[in-house]
């Protein structure tokens, strides 16, 4: 017939693990960790755009400064 040889390699034995039941504390820590990963991901997404934010902030500052010096027309 035929011969079949299977060789398994790996450092973890996920098939033989005895998983502990998840507690509220473990799930809470996992949720906080997941949320923190999202926050850092968003920050790292916007990080390359810092020159745009800097130029926009400077432009906004000068725009507000210019408009503050314009006298408002009196309304009767």
NORMOCOR-V346702 format. One record per backbone hydrogen bond with DSSP energy under -0.5 kcal/mol. CO is the residue of the C=O (numbers start at 1). NH is the residue of the N-H. Records with the same first field share a line. If there is no record, write none. Layout:
CO = NH ; NH
This chain:
13 = 16
14 = 17
17 = 19
23 = 27
24 = 28
25 = 29
26 = 30
27 = 31
28 = 32
29 = 33
30 = 34
31 = 35
32 = 36
33 = 37
34 = 38
35 = 39
36 = 40
37 = 41
38 = 42
39 = 43
40 = 44
41 = 45
42 = 46
43 = 47
46 = 49
47 = 50
49 = 52 ; 53
50 = 54
51 = 55
52 = 56
53 = 57
54 = 58
55 = 59
56 = 60
57 = 61
58 = 62
59 = 63
60 = 64
61 = 65
62 = 66
63 = 67
64 = 68
65 = 69
69 = 71
74 = 76
